[in-house]
C-alpha cells in the first residue's frame, strides 16, 4: 500500500514529503534534515542545484529549534568543530570541483556506516575527544557537505560518543549545522527554495519540536545513530 502511495506521488510531492520528514528528524534529534531530503532533492534537481537547496534548507530547519534549544548548546565544543569545518569547506569545494564525486561519496558512506556500527555496539573512542579527532570530524563533515549536502553523520558520531544530554546534543548540533550549512550554501552557490518547501519545513519542524522533549537519553542517541546510518546508506545508494 505504501509503495503504491509513493508511486502515485509526483516528484514535487516527493520533495515536499522529504523536506517535511527531514525537518521533523532535525527538530527531534538535532540532525537529519539533509540525510532525509538530500537523496530526493539531488535526484529531482540534479547534484549541483540539489546540494545547494539542501544546505540552505538545512540551515533554515535549525532556526526554530536553535531558538528553543540554543541555551543548552555546548558552545566551546561547537566552536572547536566549526573552526576546521569552515576552514576546510572552501578548500574542499575548490579541490573537488573537477573530480568525480562518486567514489568520494562511496568512501564517505562506508565510513559513516562503520562508525555507526561501532558506536551502536557500545564502542567509545577517547581519540574523538582529542583535538586531532575533533579536527578530523570537522574536515570529514565539510567534505560530505560539499559532495552531497550531508555533513551531519560525522558530527552525529562525535555527539553520540560524548556525554551530552539530549537537550545539549540538539542545541550543539543545531548551533554547528546552521553555521556550517550557511557557509556551504555561500560556497557552492545560493539556490532559493520555493514557498511550498518552506511551508513543509515549517510543519515538520513544529511537530518535531513537540516530540523532542519527550525523548529519553537512549532514544535520542538511538535516533541520531539511526539517522546517521540512513545517511551513510543513502550516500552509498546514490553513488551506486
N, C-alpha and C positions, 0 to 999 in steps of 0.2 A: 504493500500500500504506500509506504513512504517513498519507495523507488518510483512508483507511478506518479506520486505528487511532485517529486523533484523533476521528473521527466517533463511534466506539464508546465514547469516554470520557464519563463524567458530568461535570457542572460541578464537582463536588467533586474529581474526579480531575484535571481540568484545572488547578484551583487548586493542588493539591499538586505537579503537574508544573512549573507556572510558578514556584512557590516553590523547588523543588529546583534548577532550571536557573538561576534568578536568584541563588541563594546560591553556586552554582558560579562564575558570572560575577563576583560580588562578591569572592570569595576569590582568583581568579586575576588580575584586573586592578585591583582596588581600588574598583570601582564596577560597577553593572549590575543589582543586585537589583531596584530599583524599575522600571527600564526594561523588564525582562522580565516582572515579576509584576504591575505596576500595571494594564496593559490588561485582564488576565484578572480580577483581583480587583475592579476597578471595574465590569466588565461583569457579574460574577456577584453582587456585593454592593451595587452602586449607588455613585454618586460619593462621597457623604459617608462611608459606612462603609468603602468600598473604599480611599479615600485614608488614612483613619485606620489601617486594618490595614496598609497598605503601609508607611507611615512607621515604625510600631512594629516590624514585621518587618525592615525595612531596618536599623534600629538594631541589632537582635539579630544580623543577618547580619555585622556588623562586629566583634562582640565577640571571637570566637576569632582572626580574622585580626589584629586590633589587638594582642592579647596576644603574637603572634609577630613582627609587623612594626612594632610601635609604636616600637621603638628607632631605626628608620630614618626616622621621621616628621620632616619639616621643620616644627617646631612654630611657629616665628615666621610662616611662610607660612600655616599652618593658622589661626593666631590672626588674622592680617590678613584672611583670608577670612571667618572666623566673626563678627567684630565687625559688619560691615554686614549679614551674613545674619541674625543673631539679632536685631539691632535692627529689621530690616525685616519679619521674619516676622509678628509680631502686628499691625503696622500694615497689611500687605498683606491678612492674613486679615480684618480688620475692613473695609477699604475694598472688598474684592472680594465680600464676603458677599452683597450684594443684586444683583450683576451676573451676566450670562450668561457662563459661563466658556468658551463655545465659541470665540469669536473670540480670546480670550486664549490658548487652547491652540493655535489655528492659528498665531498670530503667533509663539509660543514655538517651535513645531515648525519653522516656516520658518527662524527664526533659528539654531536648532541645526543643521539640515541644511546651511545656507550656511556656517556656521562650520566644520563637519566637512570640507566640500569644500575650503575654503580651506587648512586645516591639512594635509589629505591631499596637496594639490598642492605642499606644501613651503613655503607661506607662513608667515612668522613675524611677530609683532607686538610691538614694544617697548612699545606702548601697554598691552597686557595686563599687563606687568610694572610699570607705573606705578601709583601709589596710586589714580588715577581708574579704571583698568582693573580693579584688584582690587575696588574698591567696586561697580562695575557688575556684575562677576561674582557677587559675593555677593548683591546685590539681585535679580538675574535668577534665581539659584538658589533664593532664598527664594520668589519668585513662582511658579516652576514647581512647587516642592514643595507649596505650598498649593493650587494649582489641580489638579495631577494626581499628586502624590506622586513626581515625577521631577525632583528638584533636582540630579542628578548631571551632566548634559551640560555646563552652563556651566563647572563646576569641572573636568570632564574636559578641556575645551578649554584651560583655563588650565594644567592639568598637561601636556598634550601640547605646549604652547608653551614649557614650561620645560626645564631641563637636568637634571631629576631622573633618577636611576637607577630601574629597575623597582621595587626594594625601597623606595626613598624615595617613589616615586609611590604605591604601595599603602599604605604607612604613613601618609602625609599625607592621602590620600583617606579612609582608614578613620577617622582622627582627626577630620577635618572632618565626615564624614557621620554618624558615631554621635552627635555632639553636635547637629548640625542636625536630624536625624530625631527625636531625643528631645524637643527643644524644640517641633518642629512637631506631634508627637503630642499634647503637652500643650495646645497652642494650638487644634488642630482637634477635640480630644476623644479620649480613650483608648478603643480597642476592642481587647479581648484576643483573641489568636489561639488556635485550637484546638491540642491537643497534637499532632494529626496534622500541622498546618502547621509546628510547631516541630521535629518529627521530620524532615520533609522538608528543612527548612532546615539541620538539623544534618548530614544526609547530604551535601547539596550542598556545604556548607562544607568538610567533611573532605576530600572528593575534590578540591575546588579548591585546598586548602592543599597537597596532594601535588603538584599540577601546577604551581603558581605558581613555585617556584624554578627550574623548567626553562625558563621563558620568557626569551628574549633581550630586549634593549632594543627592537629593532624590532618583535618580536612583541607585547610589552606595549603599545607605543604604538599599533600597529595594532588590537589588541584594544580599547583604550579608544575609539579613533575609531569602530570598527565598532559598539560598544555605544551610543555617543553617537548615531550615525546611526540605529540602530534605535529609540532613544528618541524622536528627533525625528519619525521616520515614524509611530511609534505615537501620538504626540500629534496628528498630522495626521489619521490614520485614525480615531482615537477621536472626534475633533471633527467629522468629516465626516457 
